[in-house]
Amino acid sequence: LATTGQQQNEVVESLENLIDELARWDHYRRFARELTQIQDEQQQLADATAQQAQRLLSRAAREPDAQAQADLDKLSAQQHELARRVDRILSGMANMRDQIAAEQGDAANSLADALHEAGRLALSGRMREVAGQVARNQIGQAPAAQRQLAEDVEELINVLSNRPERELSRLVEKLRQAESDLADLQQQQQGLRRK
């Protein structure tokens, strides 16, 4: 009975470790989901900026009126918000990389690769530059720059997603096996109690 109890404790500990690993992988996938959402919003923002540029070009006046400037300010604020969110995601990725570096080398390496790529692309800095251009009514090149930013976010997602899916399926299989072992141990313990 004591041996069965000890084995149950080992199985429970193993299950808790696997749950922690799966939670980390969930955070990992969350980064990719958030970046995908940012990519979509960046593309929508590029479209809205292009529409605003067309409206401003159709007017003969060089300076935008109050409503047009308010629209430009709104687009600029949305671009700044995307830059802030990218910074937050990259910070979370760096924290996750540091937490899992010793335990999950492959995942930490994928995060490191993605962070390196983000640094190379300078996403948030370029987003802020475009936001400044939009706010100053320099929107001739802004839609193209915003579309390029959306493509660069997609590139970052691709780097992040190239982690081995086998690792996740292996963890799920280990979790199922541990669950089965725990059920067997519980049946054995019940049998021992009856005896």
C-alpha positions as CSV (number, residue, x, y, z in Angstrom):
1,L,0.0,0.0,0.0
2,A,2.9,2.4,0.8
3,T,4.6,1.6,-2.5
4,T,1.4,2.2,-4.4
5,G,0.9,5.5,-2.6
6,Q,4.5,6.5,-3.4
7,Q,3.9,5.5,-7.1
8,Q,0.7,7.6,-7.1
9,N,2.6,10.6,-5.8
10,E,5.2,10.1,-8.5
11,V,2.5,9.9,-11.2
12,V,0.8,13.0,-9.8
13,E,4.1,14.9,-9.8
14,S,4.8,13.8,-13.4
15,L,1.3,14.9,-14.4
16,E,1.8,18.3,-12.8
17,N,5.1,18.7,-14.7
18,L,3.4,17.8,-17.9
19,I,0.6,20.3,-17.2
20,D,3.3,23.0,-16.6
21,E,5.0,22.1,-19.9
22,L,1.7,22.2,-21.8
23,A,0.8,25.6,-20.2
24,R,4.1,26.9,-21.5
25,W,3.3,25.6,-25.0
26,D,-0.1,27.3,-24.7
27,H,1.7,30.6,-24.0
28,Y,4.0,29.9,-26.9
29,R,0.9,29.4,-29.2
30,R,-0.7,32.6,-27.8
31,F,2.3,34.6,-29.1
32,A,1.6,33.3,-32.6
33,R,-2.1,34.0,-32.3
34,E,-1.5,37.6,-31.0
35,L,0.9,38.3,-33.8
36,T,-1.5,37.0,-36.4
37,Q,-4.1,39.4,-35.0
38,I,-1.6,42.2,-35.2
39,Q,-0.9,41.3,-38.8
40,D,-4.6,41.4,-39.7
41,E,-5.0,44.7,-37.9
42,Q,-1.9,46.1,-39.6
43,Q,-3.3,45.2,-43.0
44,Q,-6.7,46.8,-42.2
45,L,-4.8,49.9,-41.0
46,A,-2.9,50.1,-44.3
47,D,-6.2,49.9,-46.2
48,A,-7.7,52.7,-44.1
49,T,-4.6,54.8,-44.5
50,A,-4.7,54.3,-48.3
51,Q,-8.4,55.4,-48.3
52,Q,-7.6,58.5,-46.3
53,A,-4.7,59.3,-48.6
54,Q,-7.1,59.1,-51.6
55,R,-9.6,61.4,-49.9
56,L,-6.8,63.9,-49.1
57,L,-5.4,63.8,-52.6
58,S,-8.8,64.4,-54.1
59,R,-9.0,67.7,-52.3
60,A,-7.2,70.7,-53.7
61,A,-6.1,72.0,-50.3
62,R,-2.6,71.2,-49.1
63,E,-3.5,71.2,-45.4
64,P,-6.2,68.8,-44.2
65,D,-9.3,70.2,-42.5
66,A,-10.1,69.5,-38.9
67,Q,-12.0,66.3,-39.6
68,A,-9.3,65.0,-41.9
69,Q,-6.6,65.8,-39.3
70,A,-8.7,64.0,-36.7
71,D,-8.9,61.0,-39.0
72,L,-5.1,61.1,-39.5
73,D,-4.6,61.3,-35.7
74,K,-6.8,58.3,-35.2
75,L,-4.9,56.3,-37.7
76,S,-1.7,57.4,-36.1
77,A,-2.9,56.4,-32.7
78,Q,-3.9,52.9,-34.0
79,Q,-0.5,52.5,-35.5
80,H,1.1,53.5,-32.2
81,E,-1.1,51.0,-30.3
82,L,0.0,48.2,-32.7
83,A,3.7,49.1,-32.0
84,R,3.0,49.0,-28.2
85,R,1.4,45.6,-28.5
86,V,4.3,44.3,-30.5
87,D,6.6,45.5,-27.8
88,R,4.5,43.7,-25.2
89,I,4.5,40.5,-27.1
90,L,8.3,40.6,-27.7
91,S,8.8,41.3,-24.0
92,G,6.6,38.3,-23.1
93,M,8.5,36.1,-25.6
94,A,11.9,37.2,-24.0
95,N,10.6,36.3,-20.5
96,M,9.3,33.0,-21.7
97,R,12.6,32.2,-23.5
98,D,14.5,32.9,-20.2
99,Q,12.1,30.7,-18.2
100,I,12.2,27.7,-20.4
101,A,15.8,27.9,-21.7
102,A,17.1,25.1,-19.5
103,E,14.1,22.8,-19.7
104,Q,12.9,23.2,-23.3
105,G,15.8,23.9,-25.5
106,D,13.9,23.7,-28.8
107,A,11.2,26.0,-27.8
108,A,13.7,28.5,-26.2
109,N,15.7,28.4,-29.5
110,S,12.5,29.1,-31.5
111,L,11.7,32.0,-29.3
112,A,15.3,33.3,-29.6
113,D,15.2,33.0,-33.4
114,A,11.9,34.9,-33.4
115,L,13.3,37.6,-31.1
116,H,16.4,37.9,-33.3
117,E,14.2,38.3,-36.4
118,A,12.0,40.9,-34.6
119,G,15.2,42.8,-33.7
120,R,16.4,42.6,-37.3
121,L,13.1,43.8,-38.7
122,A,12.8,46.6,-36.0
123,L,9.0,46.2,-36.2
124,S,7.8,48.5,-33.4
125,G,10.3,51.3,-34.3
126,R,9.2,51.2,-37.9
127,M,5.5,51.2,-36.8
128,R,6.1,54.3,-34.7
129,E,7.8,56.0,-37.7
130,V,4.8,55.3,-39.9
131,A,2.5,56.6,-37.2
132,G,4.5,59.8,-37.1
133,Q,4.3,60.1,-40.9
134,V,0.5,59.6,-40.8
135,A,0.1,62.2,-38.0
136,R,2.1,64.7,-40.0
137,N,0.0,64.1,-43.2
138,Q,2.9,62.4,-44.9
139,I,0.8,59.5,-46.0
140,G,2.0,59.1,-49.6
141,Q,4.3,56.2,-48.7
142,A,2.6,55.2,-45.4
143,P,0.2,52.5,-46.9
144,A,3.0,50.7,-48.6
145,A,5.1,50.8,-45.5
146,Q,2.2,49.5,-43.5
147,R,1.7,46.6,-45.9
148,Q,5.4,45.8,-45.6
149,L,5.0,45.8,-41.9
150,A,2.2,43.3,-42.2
151,E,4.4,41.1,-44.3
152,D,7.2,41.4,-41.8
153,V,4.9,40.4,-39.0
154,E,3.9,37.4,-41.1
155,E,7.6,36.5,-41.5
156,L,8.0,36.7,-37.7
157,I,5.0,34.4,-37.3
158,N,6.6,31.9,-39.7
159,V,9.9,32.0,-37.7
160,L,8.0,31.5,-34.5
161,S,5.8,28.7,-35.9
162,N,8.8,26.6,-37.1
163,R,9.1,24.8,-33.8
164,P,8.9,21.1,-33.8
165,E,5.2,20.0,-33.6
166,R,6.5,16.5,-32.6
167,E,7.4,17.9,-29.2
168,L,3.9,18.9,-28.5
169,S,2.4,15.6,-29.6
170,R,5.1,13.8,-27.6
171,L,4.0,15.7,-24.5
172,V,0.4,14.9,-25.1
173,E,1.2,11.2,-25.5
174,K,3.2,11.3,-22.2
175,L,0.3,13.0,-20.5
176,R,-2.1,10.3,-21.7
177,Q,0.3,7.5,-20.6
178,A,0.6,9.1,-17.2
179,E,-3.2,9.4,-16.9
180,S,-3.5,5.7,-17.7
181,D,-0.8,4.8,-15.2
182,L,-2.6,6.9,-12.5
183,A,-5.9,5.1,-13.3
184,D,-4.1,1.7,-12.9
185,L,-2.5,2.7,-9.7
186,Q,-5.9,3.9,-8.3
187,Q,-7.4,0.5,-9.2
188,Q,-4.5,-1.3,-7.5
189,Q,-4.8,0.9,-4.4
190,Q,-8.6,0.2,-4.2
191,G,-7.9,-3.5,-4.5
192,L,-5.3,-3.3,-1.7
193,R,-7.6,-1.4,0.5
194,R,-10.3,-4.0,0.1
195,K,-7.8,-6.8,0.9
